[in-house]
Amino acid sequence: MNADSQLKAAPQSKSSKPPKLREARFEDYPQIAALAGDSGLETEEYPAWAHLWEENPTYLALGGKFPKGWVLEASGGQVVGYLGNVPLSYELQGEKLLAAATRSWVVSSGYRGYSLMLLGPYYQQANVDLFLGTSVNAQSAIACKVFGNVPAPVGSWDRTLFWITHPRGFTESYFAKKGWPLGKPLTYPASFALSLREILRSSAFHNPQLPVLSPDRFDDRFDVFWKQLRRQKANLLLAARDRETLQWHFKFALLNKKAWIFAIEEASGLSAYAVFLRQDRTSVHLTRMCLADFQCLNAEKAPNYFVAMLHAARERCRQESIHMLELIGLPPALEQIVARTAPYRRRLDSWMYFYKANRPALEEKLKSPEVWEPSLFDGDSSL
């Protein structure tokens, strides 16, 4: 299933008999995948799904003693609801934190009244310091608030910035989304107009002309980078980004050529990197590349490094006929930089990033915007 903790309802005959709540097991995958598919969620193959736990450094450090999620089971043994539970490692001010990310909350429509049963055990995990929901929609946002979650205080998580990198493909997708039966003949003049507009907008996208590397994997340089990054950003809530964790996080995206790594290296070693991830909308045939993470060791050079990597990603999108390049949840400093490049903007139907601290002291710390630097690397947004 895609990185989506949104509440979805799959078609199902109505039932008044309460389902049984239990922990999810690996052998539940066929039914979970079928349930997700019926609800419109994209479904990954079993190896990629099981990988969320089997090779997860945090899960392994816990000895595998962490629920993979929970299912609702009807009287006949049919899985009619599911909520994934993925453990992640974080740090803040020298303290190591255990986070739990929700994933793929899906319930058959006949059992929709029992949806909140899945959230009960999730929030009752006493060993978890931080609960994360980073791909929330309008429906699941209501449940988040019921259980005491609050919006991340930094980042534009209710809007996006984007560039159209393949006007014709983007236009065809737009008409498909609108459901206009006569839209196809309009794609040619519309895409031509978009192409002209993109040419005019490109003049605002100044390329710093920096040497941007395109490594195909996370090598030893990323461990060295992580050691420096965690020292420089010790006062921020920061997800683990060592080589092992990065490789686990993006393993299948890299194998399937759906993740791009860009990096800038100086004499002292790796200075910055960015990861872009394919997050297509297959229902309307839209291909899309999204920024998953950007990290830089030099704050003064970060603006130029960031724009250089954006430029590299945009050019690659054009070369590979990907329809759009999108940025979600940018912190204010990066959003100001990107605004100079004349991107398009769109609103989302909900704030995407919610969290809940499980301890009063941590809750108090996280109230300050100064300790936040969120991105799509957090939670399940880019898994």
KOLGUNU-343893 format. One record per residue: z, y, x of N, C-alpha, C, O in turn; residue in one letter. Coordinates in steps of 0.02 Angstrom, whole numbers, plus 50000, padded with zeros to 5 digits. Example, Ala and Ser with C-alpha at 12.3 -4.5 7.8 and 13.67 -1.06 7.14 Angstrom:
2
503904971650660503904977550615503904983550660504234983450712A
503544988850642503574994750684503945000250645504025005750670S
***
This chain:
383
500004994050041500005000050000500005006250043500275006350098M
499705011450018499665017450058500345020750063500825018750029N
500395025750104501025029150114501175033450054501025039450053A
501475030550004501555034049941502185031449906502195025749882D
502705035549903503305033549869503315036349798503845036449766S
502755038449773502705041249707502815035849654502625030149663Q
503115037849599503205033249543502535032149509502205036949488L
502345025849503501725023949469501895018849416502365014949423K
501505018849362501595014049309500985009649302500425012049293A
501085003049308500534998349301500514995849229501034995449197A
499914994249202499854991749134500264985449125500254981049168P
500624984949070501044979049057501254979248984501384984648956Q
501294973448952501534973148884502274975148883502644973648930S
502484978548830503154981148826503664975548818503524970448786K
504244976448849504774971448846505434975048839505564980048872S
505864972448795506524975448786507044971648826507614973948832S
506864965848854507334961848893507394964648963506884965248997K
507994966348986508074969349053507834964649108507974958649105P
507494967249157507294963049214507874962149262508374965749259P
507804957449306508304956149358508144960349420507564960849440K
508654963349448508574967349510508794963049569509344960249569L
508374962649620508554959049681508184962149741507734966249733R
508394960049801508064962449861507364959449866507244953749847E
506914963449893506234961149904506214956249962506604956750009A
505744951449958505644946550011504914946650032504484948949995R
504784944250093504094944150117503634940250070503054942050061F
503904934850041503484930749996503324934249930502924931649891E
503624940049918503464943849857502814947749864502554950449816D
502544948049925501964952349938501394951549888501144956549863Y
501154945349873500574944749827500704948249760500254951649735P
501304947449732501444950649668501524958249675501314962049632Q
501834960349730501914967549742501224970849750501104976149723I
500784967449788500114970149799499724970549733499374975449720A
499794965349692499444965249627499714970849582499334974249548A
500374971649582500684976949542500444983849564500274988049523L
500434984949630500204991349656499464992449640499274998049621A
499054987249647498344987849632498224989649559497784993749544G
498604986549514498524987949443498704995149426498454997949377D
499134998149467499365004949453498935010249486499035016249476S
498455008049527498015012849560498215014549631497895018649663G
498745011349657498935012449727498495008249772498345002449756L
498275011049828497895007149876498345001949908498935003249920E
498074996049920498464990549945498244988350014497654986850024T
498714988250062498544985750128498594978250130498904975150086E
498304975250180498344968050189499064966150210499444970350234E
499224959750201499904957550215500144959250286500704961650293Y
499734958050339499984959650406500214966850414500714968150448P
499844971550384500034978650390500664980150350501074984250370A
500744976850292501344977850251501954974950285502474978350291W
501914968750309502484965550342502664969150407503244969050427A
502174972150438502274975750501502764981550494503084983450542H
502844984250434503314989650422504024987650442504434991950458L
504164981250441504824978750460504794974150522505204974750567W
504324969550524504314964450576504264967350646504554964550693E
503914972850655503844975950721504144982850724504034986550772E
504524984650674504854991150670505434991350720505904987450712N
505404995650771505944995850821506634996850791507124993950815P
506685000950739507335002150708507574996050670508164994250674T
507134992750634507304986650597507534981150646508024977650633Y
507174980450702507354975450751508024976950784508414972450798L
508164983450796508804985450826509384983850779509944982850801A
509244983650715509754981950664509814974450655510194972150612L
509444970650694509464963350688509134960750625509274955250603G
508704964850596508374962850534508824963050473508634960850419G
509414965750482509894966050426509834972750391510264977050394K
509274973450357509124979550320508654977650263508144974550275F
508824979450201508394977550145507684980250152507594986150168P
507194976050139506494978350141506304982150078505764985050073K
506764982250032506644985549968506934981249913507314976549925G
506754983049852507014979449794506454978449744505974982249741W
506524973149704506034971749652506394970949585506984969149583V
506024972349532506244970549465505864964249446505244964049449L
506224959149425505924952749410506024951049336506594950749312E
505474949949300505514948149229505764941049222505824937349272A
505914939049162506224932549149505784926749173506054921549191S
505134927649174504684922349196504574922349271504174918349296G
504924926649308504844926949381504324931949404504204932549464G
504014935549357503504940449375503824946849402504294949449373Q
503564949249458503794955649486503494961349445502884962049442V
503914965349415503684970849372503894977749398503764982749366V
504204977849456504394984149486504554983149560504764977749581G
504444988449599504564987849671504714994749701504424999749680Y
505164994749748505305000749789505404998349861505854994449874L
504985000749907505054999049977505595003150011505765008649988G
505885000550065506435003650100506325002650175506434997250201N
506105007950209505915007350280506415011050323506525017050314V
506735007550372507215010950417506865014750472506375012450500P
507135020550488506845024850540507405027950581507955029250555L
507275029150645507775032050690507655039550698507095041850708S
508205043350692508185050650701508745052850748509205048950762Y
508685058950772509205061950814509325069050792508875072450768E
509945071350800510115078250786510725080150826511265077250818L
510635085050871511185087750911511565082150947512185082050948Q
511185077650978511485072351017511725066350978511945061451008G
511675066550912511905061050870511315056950845510825059850821E
511345050450852510825046050825510955044650752511525043250731K
510425045150712510485044350640510035038750616509485037750643L
510255035150566509845030050533509595032950467509985034750424L
508935033350461508625035850399508295030150362508095025150392A
508245030850297507895026050255507365029750215507515034650181A
506745027550221506185030750186505975026550127505875020450134A
505905029550069505625026050011504875025050022504555028650059T
504625019949987503905018549993503675014649931503975009749911R
503115017149902502775013549848503235011649790503335005749776S
503505016649758503905015449698503435014349640503085018949619W
503415008249615502925006549563503265001949512503614997249530V
503145003349448503444999549394502934998549338502585003249319V
502904992449312502464991149255502674995449196503264996549185S
502184997749158502325002449104502804999549052503205003249023S
502774993049039503224990048991503954989949013504404988848973G
504054991149077504734991049105504924997949134505404998449173Y
504555002949115504655009649144505365012149133505625015949173R
505675010049078506355012249063506865009749113507435012249115G
506675004949154507135002149203506975004649274507255002049323Y
506555009649280506335012049346506905014149391506905012649451S
507405017549362507955020249403508395014749431508785015949477L
508345008649403508735003049431508565001949504508994999849543M
507945003349523507725002249592508035007249640508125005849699L
508205013149615508485018349658509225017449670509495019949719L
509575013949625510295012949632510485009949699510855013049737G
510225003849716510415000849780510155004749841510455004449895P
509605008249832509345012249887509855017549909510005018249968Y
510135021249860510615026549876511315023849889511755027649910Y
511425017449878512085014449891512135011449961512635008249977Q
511625012450004511645009750072512135013850114511985019450135Q
512715010950126513255014550160513105015950233513355020850261A
512695011750264512555012650336511995017750349511865019250407N
511685020250298511135025050305511415032150307511815034050264V
511195035950356511425042950362510995047750321511245052750295D
510355046250316509885050950286509365047350244509045042650268L
509285049450182508775046650137508185051450133508275057450123F
507585048650142506975052850145506465050650093506315044750087L
506205055550057505635054550013505125059850030505215065650012G
504595057950066504135062950093503445062650063502995066150086T
503345058550011502695058549976502825058349901502595054049865S
503215063349880503455063649811502955067349767502645072149788V
502875064949705502455068449657502885071349601503495070949603N
502565074249551502945077649498503405073049460503955075049441A
503195066749450503615061949414504215059949454504785060149430Q
504105057849517504655055449557505115061049580505685059849599S
504865067249580505285072949599505875073649551506425075649572A
505775072149487506315072449438506865067549456507455069249454I
506665061349473507165056349492507515058249557508115057049563A
507155061149604507455063349667508035068249653508575067649682C
507905072849609508415077949593509005074849556509575076949566K
508875069849514509415066449477509905063249526510505063249514V
509635060549581510065057249630510305061949686510545059649737F
510235068449676510535073249721510115075049782510385077949829G
509475073449781509035075449836508875082849831508885085849777N
508735085849889508555092949890507905093749930507765089549973V
507515098949917506895099949955507025101750028507515105250043P
506605099450072506635101550142506575109150144506135111950111A
506995112650182507005119950180506475123250223506435129450225P
506055119450257505545122150301504885118650287504865112650275V
504335122450288503675119550279503395121050211503765121950162G
502725121150207502385122550143502205115850111501625113750114S
502705112750081502615105950053502355105949981502345100749949W
502145111749957501845112049890501135114849893500845116649841D
500855115349953500175117849960499875115150026500245112850070R
499225115550032498895113250092498385118250116498155122550078T
498195117750179497655121550208497115116550230497285111150255L
496485118150220495965113250238495305116650254495185122450237F
494885112750288494205114850304493725109550276493875103550278W
493165111750251492645107150227492185105650286491855110150313I
492155099450306491775097550366491145093650350490745092250395T
491055091850287490425088650265490295091150194490495087850145H
489965096950187489905100250122489605095850067489855095850010P
489085092050082488775088050029489255082650003489335081749943R
489565078950050490035073750030490625076649992490855073649943G
490875082350014491435085549980491235087649909491625086749862F
490645090349902490405092649836490325086749788490525087249730T
490035081349812489955075449769490635072749747490715070749689E
491125072749792491795070549774492115075149723492455072849677S
492005081649732492305086549685492035085449615492415085549566Y
491385084449608491095083349542491325076749513491425076149452F
491415071649556491665065249532492375065849505492545062849455A
492775069749540493465070849518493485074449451493905072849408K
493035079249441493015082949378492715078749322492785080449263K
492365073249340492065069049289491465072349255491355071149196G
491095076249292490515079649263489895075149269489645074049324W
489645072549214489075067949217488435071149244488005067649272P
488375077649237487775081149262487895084549329487515088949350L
488435082449362488625085849424488175084249483488085088549527G
487885078249485487505076249545486925081049561486835082749620K
486515083249512485985087949530486245094549559485885098049594P
486875096149543487155102349568487415101849639487575106849670L
487475095649665487765094849731487355098149785487635100749834T
486695098249777486265101049829486355108649836486495111049891Y
486285112449781486385119749789487115121449806487245126149843P
487595117549778488295119049792488465117649865488815121549897A
488215112049891488365110349961488015115250009488275116750062S
487425117649989487075122550031487475129050034487545132050088F
487755131049977488165137149976488795136250018489005140850053A
489095130250014489685128950054489515128950129489905131350170L
488935126350146488725126250216488665133350244488895134750299S
488355137750205488295144650226488975147950234489105151650281L
489425146350187490085149350189490475146750250490835150550282R
490385140350267490715137450325490465140650390490855141750437E
489825142250392489545145550452489885152350461490055154150518I
489975156050407490305162550411491045161850430491305165750470L
491375156650402492075155650417492195153350490492715154750519R
491695149950517491785147150585491895152550637492195151250689S
491655158550623491745164050671492475165750681492675168650732S
492885164050630493605165450635493985159950672494565160750690A
493645154250683493975148550715493825148850790493375145550815F
494225152850825494115153750897494365147650935494945145650928H
493945144750975494125138951016494385141351083494025144651120N
495015139651100495295141751164494965138551225495105140351282P
494505133751213494135130551268494605127151318494515127951378Q
495085123451292495555119751334495315112451340495005109951293L
495465109151395495265102151402495695097551359496265095951376P
495415095351303495785090951256495575083751269494985082051265V
496065079551284495935072451296495965068651230496265070951182L
495655062751229495655058551169495855051351187495435046851186S
496495050251204496705043451221496655038851161496725041051104P
496515032451173496445027651118497085023851104497095019551060D
497625025351141498265021951130498825026351158498705031251192R
499435024351142500025027751169500245024151232500475018451229F
500165027351290500325024151353500995026751380501375029951344D
501125025251444501775027051474501905034551475502475036751476D
501375038551473501465045751474501875048151413502225053151417R
501815044551358502165046651297502915045251302503305048651269F
503125040351341503845039351352504135045051393504685047551379D
503765047151445503985052851485504025059151442504505062951446V
503515060051402503485065851356504085065751309504395070951298F
504245059951280504785059451232505455061251264505875064551233W
505565059151326506195060751360506285068351366506835070951358K
505735071751381505765079051387505835082351318506215087151310Q
505475079751270505475082651203506165082251171506395087151141L
506495076551177507145075751145507665080351177508145082351144R
507575082051241508035086951273507895093951248508355097751233R
507255095751244507065102551224507225103851151507385109451132Q
507175098651110507275099551038507915096051013507935093450957K
508415095951056509035092351040509375095350979509755091850945A
509255101650964509585104950906509195104050842509395106650790N
508635100350844508235099250785508305092150759508455087450797L
508215091250694508165084550665507495081750687506965084350669L
507515076450727506915074050760506855066450753507315062750773L
506295064150726506175056950722506015054350792505705057950832A
506205048250806506055045150871505305044950882504925043150837A
505085046950942504375047050959504255043851028503805046051064R
504635038851045504505035251107503865031251098503615030451042D
503605028651152502965025051151502985019251101502515018251062R
503515015351103503565009451060503535011450986503205008150946E
503905016750968503915018950899503245021750877503015020250822T
502935025750919502275028550903501765022950894501355023150848L
501785017950938501305012550933501415008550869500935006550837Q
502045007450850502195003950787501955008150728501635005550682W
502115014550729501975018950673501225019150657501025019050599H
500805019550710500095020550699499675014350717499065014850723F
499985008650726499635002750750499015001050710498465000650739K
499085000150645498514997950605498015003550594497425002350586F
498255009750592497795015350587497355015650649496755017050643A
497635014450708497245014450769496765008450772496185009150792L
497005002650751496584996650751495984997550705495434995150720L
496095001050649495565001950600495175008450610494785010550567N
495285011750668494935017950685495075023450634494635027450619K
495685023550607495875028550557496395033450584496685037350546K
496505033250649496955038050680496635040650744496335036750782A
496705047150756496455050150817497045053250855497465056650826W
497065051950919497565054950963497215060251006496705058851038I
497485066251007497255071351053497835073451097498415073451075F
497695075151159498225076951206497975082151256497375082651270A
498455086051281498305090751335498795089151392499395088651382I
498505088451451498905086451509498875091951562498345094751576E
499445093351591499495098051646499675094251709499745088151708E
499755097751765499915094551828500565090651824500645085451858A
501035093051784501685089851777501685083851730502175080151725S
501125082951695501085077351648500865079751579500625085251571G
500955075351530500765076951461501155082951436501765083251442L
500795087851408501115093951386501125094651310501565097951282S
500635091551277500605091951203500175086251177499735083651212A
500305084451115499865079451083499845080751008500285084050980Y
499335078150977499275078450904498975071850881498575068750916A
499175069650822498895063650791498615065650722498965068650681V
497985063850711497665064950646497535058250614497355053450648F
497625057850548497605051550513497145051750453497155056650415L
496755046550443496335046050383496775044750322497155039950321R
496705048950272497045047950208496535049450153496555054750121Q
496085044750143495535045750096495785045250024496315042550010D
495385047949979495485047149907494905043049881494395045749859R
494975036549884494425032049869494205032449797493625030949781T
494655034349751494475034649680493925039749667493545039049619S
493875044849710493345049949701492895050249763492525055049772V
492935045049805492495044449864492565050349911492075052749940H
493195052749919493325058249965493595055550030494095051850031L
493285057350086493555055550151493915061650180493665067250177T
494505060250209494935065850227495335064050290495595058450296R
495385068750336495805068050395496375072850389496275078750375M
496995070450401497585074750395497975074850461497995069850497C
498265080550476498705081050534499355077250519499705078850471L
499505072250560500125068350551500695071150594501275071050573A
500515073550654501045075850699500755080150754500205078950778D
501135085250773500955089350831501605090950868502085093250838F
501605089650933502195091050974501965094351039501455092451068Q
502355099151062502185102851123502815104551161503325106351131C
502795103951227503375105451269503425112751289503945115051312L
502875116451280502865123451301502755127851239502195128251213N
503285131151217503245135151155502735140751160502405142351111A
502675143751219502205149351227501485147051222501055150651196E
501345141151248500665138651246500495134851182499915133251170K
500995133351142500905129351082500355131951036499945127951012A
500315138551022499785140950977499085139251001498675136750962P
498935140451065498275138851091498145131351093497595129051078N
498655127651112498575120351114498435117551044498015113151035Y
498785120250995498705117950926498005119450900497685115050871F
497765125450911497095127350887496565123250924496065121250894V
496665122050988496175118051026496115111050997495565108250993A
496675108150978496665101450949496375101450879496025096750859M
496515106750841496205107350775495445107850782495065104850744L
495225111750830494505112450841494195105750859493655104050834H
494535101850902494275095350921494235090650860493755086950852A
494755090950818494765086750758494225088850709493905084550678A
494125095350701493615097750654492915095750677492505093650636R
492785096250741492135094350767492015086850759491465084650744E
492535082950769492465075650761492355073850688491965069250673R
492695077350643492575076250571491835077350554491535073450517C
491555082650582490845084150569490395078650597489925076450564R
490545076550659490135071350690490155064850652489665061250650Q
490735063250622490815056850587490735057650511490885053050473E
490485063350489490345064750418490955063850373490895061450316S
491535065650398492145065650357492155072250318492015077550346I
492325071850255492225077450209492675083450223492455089150217H
493315082150242493765087750250494315086250301494475080450314M
494585091450329495165091250374495715095150341495625100950323L
496305092050333496845095150293497505095150330497665090550367E
497885100550319498555101350348499055102150291498965106250247L
499585098150294500085098050240500775099250270500945096450322I
501165103550238501855104550258501955108350322502465107450356G
501485112650341501555116250404502165120850404502295124250355L
502545120950460503085125850466502785132850471502195133550488P
503165138050457502895144950454502515147050517501995150150512P
502775145350576502455147650638501745144850644501275148450661A
501665138450630501005135350634500555137750577499945138550586L
500845138850519500445141250462500145148150477499575149550458E
500525152350511500265158950529499685158450578499195162250573Q
499735153750624499195152650672498565150250636498015152850648I
498655145350592498085142450557497765147450509497155147350499V
498165151850480497895156750432497355161150464496915163650429A
497385162050530496885166150564496195162750567495695165950581R
496185156150555495555152450561495185151950494494695148250488T
495425155550444495095156050378495005149250344494445147450326A
495555145450334495485139150297495475140250222495635145650197P
495295135050185495385135050113496105133150098496465130750142Y
496315134150036496995132450015496985128949948496555130249906R
497455124449938497535121349872498265120049858498665118949904R
498445120249793499135119049772499235111749756498775108349732R
499835109149769500015102449750500415102649686500675107849666L
500465096849653500815096849588501575096549595501935096949545D
501815095949657502535095449668502695096849741502265096249784S
503315098549754503565098749823503595091449847503875087249812W
503315090049905503235083049928503845080349965503955074249963M
504225084549998504735082250047505435083550020505645089350014Y
505805078150005506495078549983506935074450029506695069750062F
507565076150032508035072350073508725072450042508875076549999Y
509145067850066509845067650045510265065050103510145059650128K
510755068950124511205066850177511765062650146511975063950090A
511985057650183512485053050156513185054650180513665051050165N
513255060150218513905062250243513965069850236513485073450250R
514545072350216514625079650206514465083650268514155088950263P
514675081350328514555085150389513805085850403513565091150422A
513435080350393512705080550403512375084850349511905088450364L
512615084350289512345088450234512405095850251511945099650237E
512965097750279513075104750296512595106950351512325112450348E
512505102750401512045104450456511325105350431510975109950452K
511115101050386510425101050363510275106750314509695107750295L
510775110350293510655116150250510315121750289509995126150260K
510385121650355510095126950396509365125550412509205120250439S
508915130250396508205129350414508105128850489507585126350512P
508585131350528508515131450600508505124550632508275123850689E
508735119450596508755112650625508155108450603508115102450618V
507685111550568507115107850541506465109450576506325115250593W
506065104250586505365105050608504975099050578504735094850615E
504925098750512504645092850479503885092350486503545097250499P
503645086250478502925084950479502775078650440503235075350416S
502145076850434501955070650400502175064450439502115058950413L
502425065350499502695059650536503345057250506503535051450514F
503685061650470504325059850438504225055150379503705055050347D
504745051250366504725046850308504145041950311503985039150363G
503835041050253503275036150248502605039550244502105036150233D
502575046150251501965049950237501365047850279500795048550257S
501485045250339500925043350382500965035950403500625033850449S
501375032050368501415024950383500845021250350500785015150356L
***
